[in-house]
Amino acid sequence: MGVIKWLVIFVSLGICSQAAAQDLQVSVFSTTSKTVILRWIRYSGASSYKITVAPQSSPSDPIAFATFGPNTVMGSINSLSPNVMYTFTVEALDNSQMPLSTAVIESSTAPEMMDPIHTVKSQDSSTLIVEFSLVTGATHYIIRIENGNGFFREDTVSSSPAKITSLTPYTEYTLRIMAMNRGGRNQPSLSITTKTVLPPPQLSTSSPSNDSIIVSWAPVAHAVQYSITIYKLGSSTDMKHNTSDTSLTISGLDAGSLYFIKGVAWDPEGRKGEMSLYLNQTTRPPTPYSVSVSLVMSNSVAGLSVSWELDQQVYGHIEYHVMSDQNLTCNSTSSPCTLSAVGCGEVHTIQVTACNPAGPSLPSNPVVFVTFPCPPESLAVEESPEGNCTLTWDTVPHADSYGAFIKRSDGSEETCNTTNNNCTYHCECGYTYFMSVFAYNQAGCSPPGQVLNYTTLPCCPEGVSVSVVSTDTLEITWTATRGADLYETRAADSSEVILCNDTAPVCALSDLSCDSAYSVVVTPCNEYSGCKRSCRAHTQNTAPCMPMNLMLDPKNSSCVSVSWTANNRAATYTVSALGDDGKHTCNTSGNSCDITDLPCGSTYEVSVTATSSFGQSLPSYSDSVETEPCCPLNLTVEQVTQAVTNVSWSHAKGAHTFITSLTSTRGHARCHTEDSHCLMGCITCGTNYTVTMEAYSHSGRMSNCTYQGFSSSACCPSGVRLYRMAGNSLRVYWRSAGSSHSYITEMTSSNNSYTCTASMGESSCDVGNVQCGDVYNVVVAPLTPEGSKVQFCPQRMYSVTCLGNNVGSVIYRGKRSLD
């Protein structure tokens, strides 16, 4: 390793020792192309610090080292090579120069110092283009911009050439450049000085005539001269004008042409400033000539069509303004243009002016035009009894002749040409006539004037149909008749008259009397000629009246007799009973009827309807009826205890409450409930019962129901006793309620269980080999004919003591019900 001189800079800080030793912490404070400054946190117990430097490419070959005192926390290594990655090893040493902690960090030096910027150009008044030489290892570059007014800015760029934007026009700047990599930046280059150019003038233009343009602008600071360039659209040459003023008038231009104009300012150094953007300006259009006027009609409105010519082809949008001294104007982008609406007998003086965005041309030479005659007024018509109509009107001054036009509402037309003020034509009923009259002279036809409408009497309607649509309503329809715009429909019987007015060929007359004959007449009308009263009448009967005073009389469980009152001339009656199983009916011509075969447990809505050849009445007010409720299909009696039974049954349609009875010669039991089950007490054992039920509906109708009889269980014996016998045997004795049952005896304890059976007629049985010294529950119960034990007999408790190995005494402990 060669000998290198190292310049070491260190910083000593009077800081307190840390409370506990940690790993040495090192960071890079700053770098240049030849210097790296490291910073570390003071390590507890360190008496000095050592920095060893080696290239990253040869970490095992240190090129130098430096040591620092115990109070130094920052040190630099100088005279390094530019743009080289180094590995720095920092050691905290104790008094014996042994390392306490070591930290390794890598850092690159900045690139080498750059040459000055060698080229600067102005792109515009606020932007410079700079060119410089690139250096090896630089990731980007920093351009430092300064001026004498304290302006300072650093722009980061990636390569050459580069733009410097947002500068002030006509200002001197000092530029320096620095290269930068991940290690840091190098020292700024030598400076160069440059100056931005003048800003562009802000032009505004106008065209005071069709052959000139005025260009003006605000003064540009420091400008000593201005250059204005103008050229015409489609031309390959341009015109340049230099001036020191701030306005310029350019003459001798083509009318109605588009010109492009731009300008630039020059500074005292003779430098050309930033060029302005092109400004478009059109010269005013030429004056129209060869103006002509003609009369036109549009949607029955008269107007004057004005046409003209231009001297030459012009650029862009041209709008023409046509003016009359009668305060009429029109605008158009091409010839012709129509002045509307013009009146009859008018005199107009007309001129045309062309306009574009630059302004108007001079007006054309005036043209005079006289309009057509006015239309006739006071039209009137008179109809004679023979169906001929005469149309009259007032005469019009300056009219040579008249034309009358008569159009009928079916589309047919008549015309009448005359020099008089009247015309006669044939007019028929049921039509509307539209009449108008025109006057003529050499200028043409008058505009449409008054249109006279005249309507003749309408005709009687055809196809009249009268039908019954409800009990008190007639619907009348007919074919619409010519000339009618309203129909009056009249229905009359012996006591009343009903009227209906409508514009449609249909009418409904309601609130009529039921079971009555009406005379119906349809009269057509219009508002001009009135109503035609000679149309034929039609007769129609209304539907029968609704039955009243409905009476329901249930005859038996499946039949109801229905009666009512009615006063119809000829009608048949239908009785309907509507329930959840459908509809039941009966028919009669009288005032009563029976509905049969009604099922049990049903509710019906009953009504009566009257029917005749003229229709059907409304149903009578309905009434409801219930049939007797159904009996439950299934009923079950279960014995709960010796004296209590549970009776349950299936659903019964129409039944709301139930009274269930168990009846015998020895007594009876009864319950009343809304449920489908009930408990009955006071049951006598060993008894046959008759089972019956009364089912009631909501309205109180009742059904009697009978079911299969019920036999209660055999009676439990009484006087049960337990006696000691010879050896280990016990005898159980009881008093039986009858001799028709066998009995079973059960003796149970927690450890043993014994049984014995007594035949029919016997009242005791013996139990052998009984285990003494235990407590037994003893039950004696009769057996059913099927051999099962009656479950309701009580238990008795006995203690059986021992006498040696045999049964000693038997002690009765009490009685309890069977669990």
TORVEX-936957 format. One record per residue (C-alpha): x, y negated, z negated; residue in three letters. Coordinates in steps of 0.001 Angstrom, whole numbers, plus 500000, padded with zeros to 6 digits. Layout:
<sites>
XYZALA;...
</sites>
This chain:
<sites>
500000500000500000MET;501331496603500946GLY;501611493810498495VAL;498581491416498775ILE;498160488249496799LYS;494742488209495037TRP;493040485019493885LEU;490932485844490853VAL;488226483522489538ILE;486664484384486204PHE;483973482927483990VAL;484218483067480185SER;481009482793478183LEU;480665482578474439GLY;477863485101473996ILE;476830487334471119CYS;477675490998471124SER;474881493365471973GLN;473388495423469179ALA;473850498801470914ALA;476119500041473714ALA;474446500738477098GLN;475629501616480631ASP;477631498816482245LEU;475339496803484563GLN;476926495106487616VAL;475416493113490538SER;476699491111493530VAL;476338487402492868PHE;477402486090496327SER;479574486886499357THR;481387485023502133THR;483519486298504983SER;486553486683502627LYS;485182486540499073THR;482819488678496926VAL;481686487458493485ILE;480477490130491029LEU;478460489581487856ARG;478061491946484911TRP;476474492077481477ILE;478941491977478562ARG;479560495505477265TYR;479760496007473461SER;483260496898472238GLY;485012496010475509ALA;488300494122475131SER;488735493623478928SER;487174494425482305TYR;488865495878485389LYS;487659495660489019ILE;489102498076491591THR;488427497466495325VAL;488529500025498156ALA;487096500075501694PRO;483877502089501910GLN;485446504147504683SER;488356505105502282SER;486951504983498762PRO;489931506925497367SER;492466504358498645ASP;492174501194496521PRO;493610498107498079ILE;493719495981494900ALA;492421495459491393PHE;491825492585488967ALA;491350492387485192THR;489321489951483102PHE;489097489024479411GLY;486432490259476969PRO;484272487117477252ASN;484215487030481081THR;480951488122482810VAL;481647487002486394MET;484648487399488669GLY;485523487071492335SER;487805488942494727ILE;489254486799497544ASN;491249487318500738SER;489047490203501898LEU;488537490999505556SER;485364489650507251PRO;482468491990508045ASN;483886494973506072VAL;481939497193503626MET;483814497588500312TYR;483305499764497228THR;483820497898493901PHE;484455499916490694THR;484033497911487453VAL;485341499395484132GLU;484787498158480572ALA;488079498908478634LEU;488711499190474904ASP;491800497909473040ASN;493790500926474214SER;492751500226477825GLN;490582503329477922MET;487290503037479865PRO;484130502695477745LEU;481719502563480737SER;482082502449484532THR;479786501037487290ALA;480200501342491079VAL;478619498918493576ILE;479023498403497342GLU;478897495159499282SER;479898493884502703SER;481715490665503367THR;480035488155505653ALA;481022487929509359PRO;483941485789510350GLU;483483482045510820MET;481834481144514157MET;482911478780516929ASP;480867475577517255PRO;477671475569519379ILE;478872475050522924HIS;475689474031524810THR;472582472000523823VAL;469711471172526224LYS;466400469365525734SER;463343471457526612GLN;461011468622525686ASP;461035465654523322SER;460707467871520211SER;462548471047521288THR;466273471804521857LEU;467775474927523506ILE;471162475890522003VAL;473695478433523225GLU;476518479935521120PHE;478935482863521066SER;477814486001519214LEU;480033487597516556VAL;480489491252515727THR;478550492617512767GLY;476098489716512518ALA;472453490740512050THR;471113487202512630HIS;472239483560512731TYR;471385480384510827ILE;471388476982512567ILE;471713474034510191ARG;470015470856511500ILE;470675467412509927GLU;470162463796510832ASN;471137460445509341GLY;467718459960507711ASN;468220462754505177GLY;466563465448507262PHE;467937468951506516PHE;466644472292507806ARG;468005475786508444GLU;466418477903511213ASP;467018481660511432THR;467497483029514991VAL;468381486467516299SER;470438485747519434SER;471608483130521962SER;470063481086523518PRO;467701479928520758ALA;464976477280520414LYS;464952474557517763ILE;461386473210517575THR;459369470560515674SER;462027467853516030LEU;461445464109516217THR;461673462567519705PRO;464606460272520499TYR;466512461190517302THR;470199462103516814GLU;470894465447515117TYR;474021467251513796THR;474045471013514428LEU;476147473776512757ARG;475794477552513031ILE;476483480445510615MET;476457484231511126ALA;474861486515508527MET;474805490217507760ASN;473481492173504780ARG;476421491067502704GLY;475798487344503175GLY;476618484395505443ARG;479932482926506560ASN;481016479291506362GLN;479252476812508735PRO;480938476166512065SER;482241472806513138LEU;479360470408513883SER;478172468991517192ILE;475902465951517684THR;472947465737520123THR;469867463560520681LYS;466275464436521652THR;464668462702524643VAL;461734460251524748LEU;458175461612524391PRO;455842461522527421PRO;453593458511528011PRO;449900459164527229GLN;448238458310530541LEU;444646457228531136SER;443135456609534602THR;440065455093536258SER;438882454285539801SER;437519450708540198PRO;436712451249543911SER;436618454043546462ASN;440250453369547592ASP;442155452620544343SER;443138454115540958ILE;444354452271537829ILE;446869454136535584VAL;447577452778532065SER;449390454015528942TRP;450542452914525515ALA;454162451711525231PRO;456730454404524425VAL;459257453293521801ALA;462792452764523199HIS;461565453183526817ALA;463026450722529335VAL;461240451987532470GLN;458382454315533555TYR;457975456512536642SER;454464457419537881ILE;453993460218540454THR;450699460740542368ILE;449678463204545089TYR;446390464133546737LYS;444845467617546547LEU;445864469526549681GLY;448755467156550477SER;452387468311550576SER;453845464881549777THR;453643462711546682ASP;454056458997545975MET;456334457673543222LYS;456053454268541541HIS;458508452748539028ASN;457507449963536622THR;458468448425533326SER;454812447521532604ASP;452263449772530860THR;449723449821533726SER;449783450378537479LEU;447171449882540249THR;447562452267543188ILE;445651451175546347SER;445100452474549873GLY;443700455811548715LEU;441063457985550374ASP;437464457645549134ALA;436043460586547171GLY;439400462401546937SER;441084464173544001LEU;444558462937542947TYR;447038464405540427PHE;449020461894538346ILE;451916462327535880LYS;454435459992534251GLY;457793459899532444VAL;459702457314530342ALA;463433456479530653TRP;465616455563527632ASP;468391452906527516PRO;471020455608528125GLU;469330456367531468GLY;468045459722530287ARG;464737460981531613LYS;462219461699528891GLY;459622464462528605GLU;457220464582531575MET;453519464091530767SER;450916466637531757LEU;449140466136535085TYR;446009463968534867LEU;443213464456537448ASN;441444461402538865GLN;438912461175541703THR;438320457996543712THR;434758456730544070ARG;432711458200546983PRO;431974456359550270PRO;428627454580550918THR;425827456760552433PRO;424429455689555857TYR;421738456715558411SER;419038456783555711VAL;415646458159556876SER;412293458659555039VAL;409415461152555614SER;406280462188553733LEU;406256465644552033VAL;403721467574549919MET;404652469881547025SER;402002471602544923ASN;399432469116546206SER;401637466213545071VAL;402819463727547687ALA;406418462530547789GLY;408915460755550032LEU;411780462872551366SER;414872460672551773VAL;417875461946553797SER;421270460378554611TRP;424791461040555861GLU;428335460479554508LEU;431362459166556396ASP;433670462071555526GLN;434152465190553470GLN;434611464356549774VAL;435983466320546832TYR;434058467670543879GLY;430611467093542549HIS;428767464194544191ILE;425390463095542876GLU;423149460840544924TYR;420739458347543367HIS;417746457344545512VAL;415833454249544340MET;412524452664545382SER;411358449177544498ASP;408150450833543225GLN;410142452160540202ASN;410629455648541655LEU;414019457385541540THR;415437460808542284CYS;418860462408541905ASN;420384465113544095SER;423736466730544870THR;422945466883548590SER;420664465381551217SER;417616465133551135PRO;416047463979547873CYS;412312463562547159THR;410704460583545423LEU;407526461681543665SER;404828461159543082ALA;403888458399545501VAL;400447456865545576GLY;398132456141548476CYS;398521452846550385GLY;401939451982548883GLU;404903450160550525VAL;408386451331549420HIS;411873449757549974THR;414477452549549512ILE;418311452602549027GLN;420799455466548375VAL;423945455367546166THR;426600458132545890ALA;428190458843542458CYS;431018461022541199ASN;432867461062537829PRO;434825457988538927ALA;431685455858539391GLY;429068454812542001PRO;429558453765545621SER;428003450641547172LEU;424237451117547941PRO;423094451918551489SER;421123449526553726ASN;417414449327552639PRO;414630451275554488VAL;410870450331554326VAL;408106453035554344PHE;404221452825554122VAL;402251455760552572THR;398932457575553428PHE;395325456449552630PRO;393622457055549259CYS;391095459927548731PRO;387301459339548768PRO;385537459008545382GLU;382025459381543822SER;381303462851545231LEU;377712464047544597ALA;375520466993545681VAL;371713467403545940GLU;369965470819546301GLU;366644471107548220SER;364035473844547483PRO;364932475610550726GLU;368512476280549436GLY;370220473522551433ASN;372706471213549691CYS;373883467736550815THR;377346466401549799LEU;377879462584549769THR;380849460244548923TRP;381990456608549054ASP;383823455314552114THR;387578454575551898VAL;389160451402553396PRO;391436452055556416HIS;390151455653556844ALA;389512456724560477ASP;387694460011559642SER;386789462435556838TYR;387061466159556287GLY;384804467913553722ALA;385864471356552373PHE;383251473580550638ILE;384531476788548997LYS;382176479340547427ARG;383107481398544358SER;383234484604546459ASP;386016483085548591GLY;384013482037551680SER;384664478525552985GLU;382950475866555143GLU;384384472679556663THR;382728469525557925CYS;384516466815559943ASN;382719463501560309THR;383100459763560554THR;380117459334558180ASN;380011459702554388ASN;377875462929554051ASN;377721466630555040CYS;374940469319554671THR;375574473072553923TYR;373569476223552931HIS;373778477101549182CYS;372637480422547586GLU;371736481336543965CYS;374351482747541649GLY;377317480988543260TYR;379625478162542214THR;380689475756544962TYR;383930473726544901PHE;383787470631547154MET;386452468093548089SER;386774465352550773VAL;389951464043552491PHE;390476460755554370ALA;392780460504557438TYR;394703457709559169ASN;397835457479561325GLN;400121458015558287ALA;398490461355557530GLY;395994462928555139CYS;394992461511551783SER;396066463475548690PRO;393537465771547003PRO;390890463692545291GLY;387905464579543174GLN;386854468272543232VAL;383124468652542626LEU;381862471904541062ASN;378208472852541577TYR;376621476082540286THR;373211477386541401THR;370791479330539200LEU;372091482842538328PRO;370322486021539512CYS;368530488556537281CYS;370814491361536051PRO;370587494855537548GLU;371031498240535862GLY;369553497192532518VAL;369862500066529976SER;368339500031526472VAL;369479502728524026SER;369149503421520290VAL;372593503359518585VAL;371399503429514952SER;368159503409513012THR;367709499621513249ASP;369903498731516271THR;369325498735520037LEU;372235498440522469GLU;371389496779525790ILE;373830496925528716THR;373570495653532283TRP;375618494791535324THR;377104491303535174ALA;375158489009537441THR;376528486413539809ARG;376646482875538481GLY;375823483726534844ALA;378177482806532043ASP;375719483465529176LEU;372968486063528613TYR;369986485664526309GLU;368587489026525150THR;365092489004523566ARG;363411491947521773ALA;359791491564520505ALA;357304493901518821ASP;353900493164517302SER;355387491363514299SER;358788489794515156GLU;361163488455517843VAL;364936489099517774ILE;367386487069519944LEU;371027487695520963CYS;373223485338523034ASN;376532486603524463ASP;378822486070527435THR;379442489808527884ALA;376979492153529726PRO;376230494008526504VAL;374222493110523413CYS;373332494843520146ALA;370078493827518460LEU;370124494901514819SER;367893494646511755ASP;364945495889513840LEU;361928497579512296SER;362214501368512283CYS;359696503529514206ASP;358545500529516309SER;358124499766520070ALA;360030496680521366TYR;359821494761524659SER;363353493786525772VAL;364182491037528344VAL;367701489955529512VAL;367787486337530798THR;370951485045532633PRO;372060481412532061CYS;374790478988532970ASN;375593475578531526GLU;375060473739534797TYR;371718475018536122SER;370081476535533015GLY;368377479962532570CYS;366301482143534891LYS;363089483073533045ARG;361492485430535590SER;363430488661534888CYS;361628492007534211ARG;360994493353530654ALA;361935496879529354HIS;360260498843526497THR;362176500877523870GLN;361188502570520578ASN;363463502464517538THR;364499505499515490ALA;362223506826512692PRO;362334505377509186CYS;364491506792506398MET;362733509228503993PRO;362287507835500476MET;361591509030496887ASN;363625512238497086LEU;362560514848494477MET;364523518036493601LEU;362881520970491807ASP;365017524087491152PRO;362743527120491523LYS;365208529823490506ASN;368939530435490373SER;369346530282494178SER;366434528131495424CYS;365671524380495227VAL;362434522767496406SER;362942519307498004VAL;360118516757498585SER;359981513120499778TRP;357718510382501176THR;357782509039504758ALA;355498507101507119ASN;356767507894510633ASN;354490508337513635ARG;356044511594514838ALA;359188513060513304ALA;360757516254512067THR;362818516347508874TYR;366097518093508075THR;367089518705504451VAL;370858519109503917SER;372564520380500765ALA;376332519827500975LEU;378585521694498565GLY;382049523162498395ASP;380859526288500226ASP;379513524241503162GLY;376094522977504158LYS;372658524591503571HIS;369682523212505541THR;365963523614506093CYS;363674521904508654ASN;360017520855508519THR;357532518411509992SER;355949517895506580GLY;357175516228503392ASN;358743519186501526SER;361125522064502169CYS;362866524860500189ASP;366626525466500370ILE;367422529095499524THR;370364531452499088ASP;372401528974497069LEU;375299530649495213PRO;375776530371491450CYS;378030527744489883GLY;377754525255492743SER;376895521547492920THR;375206520101495997TYR;374488516613497348GLU;370973516779498858VAL;369608514315501447SER;366840514221504097VAL;367052512877507672THR;364141512130510026ALA;364520512824513772THR;362354511888516771SER;362802511655520543SER;364028508058520019PHE;366807508857517600GLY;367669509827514069GLN;367037507909510861SER;369596507137508200LEU;369899509889505584PRO;367792509350502501SER;369489508362499280TYR;371135511559498070SER;370611513371494797ASP;372692516112493228SER;371618519528491967VAL;373467522304490150GLU;372777526014490427THR;373059528233487379GLU;376681528880486412PRO;378247532215487312CYS;378896534868484668CYS;382533535783484031PRO;383370538842486084LEU;385543540418483364ASN;385144540308479569LEU;387451542031477058THR;386964542613473305VAL;390113543381471302GLU;390097544119467540GLN;392655541969465724VAL;391941543166462164THR;389328545476460682GLN;386895542502460459ALA;388168540178463302VAL;388007540579467111THR;389375538480470003ASN;386968538105472941VAL;388386536810476284SER;386895536523479756TRP;387759535576483317SER;386972532216485005HIS;383284531568485665ALA;382509529095488478LYS;380280526233487381GLY;380413527197483693ALA;381449524514481210HIS;380689526063477764THR;380096529616476554PHE;378176531252473665ILE;379445534816473144THR;377568537268470846SER;378381540699469326LEU;375127542239468045THR;374443545440466060SER;371897546813463586THR;374352546048460811ARG;374765542365461747GLY;376109540131464518HIS;378924537672465298ALA;378821534591467551ARG;381167531885468935CYS;380587528667471003HIS;383566527321473028THR;384779525595476201GLU;387757527942476371ASP;387922531353478026SER;388447533145474684HIS;387397533030471030CYS;387928534846467683LEU;384960536450465889MET;384939537466462209GLY;382521539427460031CYS;382938542572462162ILE;381779545772460427THR;384030548773460843CYS;382745551900462532GLY;379881550013464257THR;378635549855467883ASN;377986546296469156TYR;376080544912472153THR;378156542215473990VAL;376248539256475582THR;377140535729476781MET;375297532501477609GLU;377157530372480211ALA;376193526670480458TYR;376936524146483259SER;377711520434482752HIS;374040519600483202SER;372898522295480746GLY;371800524993483177ARG;372271528442481607MET;373021531994482778SER;372538535103480571ASN;375381537602480960CYS;375457541184479587THR;378547543386479305TYR;379534546949478177GLN;379119547575474426GLY;381968547456471906PHE;382671549897469036SER;384692548690466072SER;387399550889464579SER;386700553491461806ALA;386693552210458226CYS;389799552486456068CYS;389429554824452997PRO;389315553404449457SER;390522554591446063GLY;393858555838447323VAL;395779557587444507ARG;399128559396444247LEU;399531562401441850TYR;402583564464440845ARG;402352568165441635MET;404579571124440812ALA;408204570882441843GLY;408926567888444071ASN;405417567688445614SER;402928564787445539LEU;399201564775446358ARG;397558561804448018VAL;393829561407447289TYR;391226558923448709TRP;387530558260449095ARG;386471558442452737SER;383791556228454334ALA;382404559193456269GLY;383142562783457214SER;383478562238460979SER;387178561315460997HIS;390507562984460264SER;393070561015458201TYR;396826560607458255ILE;398971559683455279THR;402362557942455660GLU;404891557504452826MET;407910555385453710THR;410814553912451834SER;414089552362452878SER;415649555886453000ASN;412856558415453512ASN;409644558883455442SER;406898561530454936TYR;403527562237456577THR;400618564565456027CYS;397265564970457805THR;393835565840456408ALA;391242567496458607SER;387762566099459160MET;385805566193455901GLY;388883566439453647GLU;389903563614451260SER;393453564610450198SER;396720566008451489CYS;400018567164449913ASP;403548565887450597VAL;406412568270449645GLY;410128567836448946ASN;409746564206448000VAL;412936562417447074GLN;412544560962443591CYS;414059557706442373GLY;412651555626445259ASP;409845553118445955VAL;407336554201448602TYR;404758552354450697ASN;401706554598451084VAL;399109554116453870VAL;396030556299454478VAL;394277555568457805ALA;391575557336459857PRO;392437558716463317LEU;390553557673466410THR;388986560332468677PRO;392059559916470900GLU;394329560754467921GLY;395838557304467329SER;396021555708463892LYS;393837552764462924VAL;396294549887462422GLN;394422547723459889PHE;394494549802456658CYS;396405548324453645PRO;399577549714452074GLN;400012550656448421ARG;403388550636446660MET;404424553442444223TYR;407660554048442279SER;408569557766442010VAL;410955558385439099THR;413152561439438483CYS;412973563959435655LEU;416167565857436039GLY;416255566918439656ASN;412471566863439997ASN;409834564227440403VAL;409086562558437098GLY;406306559979436752SER;404471558080439603VAL;403938554377438910ILE;401514552173440974TYR;403177548877441874ARG;400393547147443761GLY;398694546823447150LYS;399536544734450194ARG;398257544417453718SER;399836546357456485LEU;402686544424458119ASP;
</sites>
